[in-house]
Amino acid sequence: MSTLLTIQSSLFGEQGQSSALINRFVEHWLTLHPGGKVINRNLAEDPVPHLDLERFQAFTATPDEMTDAQHEAVTQSDALIAELVSADVILLGIPMYNFNIPSTLHTYFDHVARAGVTFRYSANGPEGLVKGKKAYVFVTRGGVYGESHAQTDFVRQFLGFIGITDVEFIHAEGLAMKEKAEKNLAAAKQRIERLSAVV
Ligand SMILES: Cc1cc2nc3c(=O)[nH]c(=O)nc-3n(C[C@H](O)[C@H](O)[C@H](O)COP(=O)(O)O)c2cc1C
């Protein structure tokens, strides 16, 4: 059975345009994988707390050194990583907020980037340990910045760092511009239909 994980970060939850693109993909995917399992992680509804020193130090401490709060932080991070590792296909819905990814998603990334768990340093440099995944990233933007933008580059770099290298980006831009929004959203949806047919 194939497992698909959706990671949504729109402030608008299910009403967000990035969520709508994710939902469209899931709908198609389920027709091809009728018994497929879908896991939803909605970071706007259920945000992960910011990484602070106590949390960060918990990630490298031994269990006997940890405070109760640190045990809780590691349990939460372990659960997020287990969920990510359990997925064959990962969909990320990423609105552009203030020229980058939503802070809730950044915080999620801070909790799944764990030395010795999702990446390690070898003699050849960093090695990602979350392997064998396919990711689709739905980027929605009010303006038009193009696909080679720092926001896209950052997401590609982060996913690659933890081992997720097979990544397809679907950009829907100009969504704050009436004349562009409809056309660009329709193009993104058409692309989703083609992509979800081959997963
Ligand atoms: C807080 C906030 C900040 C935004 N910042 C930007 C921005 O820097 N550049 C941009 O093109 N659009 C920006 N937008 C517009 C969103 O990227 C656009 O509405 C996008 O479609 C939102 O996706 P969503 O509906 O999935 O949340 C911003 C919207 C919000 C709510």
The ligand as an ORCA input file, in Angstrom:
! r2SCAN-3c Opt
* xyz 0 1
  C       1.149     37.229      5.237
  C       1.233     37.157      3.739
  C       2.413     37.503      3.106
  C       2.509     37.441      1.712
  N       3.688     37.749      1.120
  C       3.795     37.614     -0.230
  C       5.044     37.869     -0.880
  O       6.051     38.193     -0.274
  N       5.093     37.720     -2.222
  C       4.014     37.306     -2.952
  O       4.133     37.141     -4.162
  N       2.836     37.068     -2.375
  C       2.702     37.199     -1.023
  N       1.502     36.932     -0.416
  C       0.397     36.434     -1.239
  C       0.360     34.916     -1.230
  O       1.594     34.335     -1.620
  C      -0.717     34.392     -2.186
  O      -1.970     34.923     -1.778
  C      -0.758     32.888     -2.226
  O      -1.673     32.482     -3.198
  C      -1.174     32.354     -0.876
  O      -1.292     30.947     -0.929
  P      -2.379     30.279      0.004
  O      -3.737     30.731     -0.492
  O      -2.161     28.815     -0.151
  O      -2.128     30.748      1.421
  C       1.383     37.012      0.963
  C       0.186     36.678      1.612
  C       0.120     36.750      2.986
  C      -1.164     36.348      3.664
*
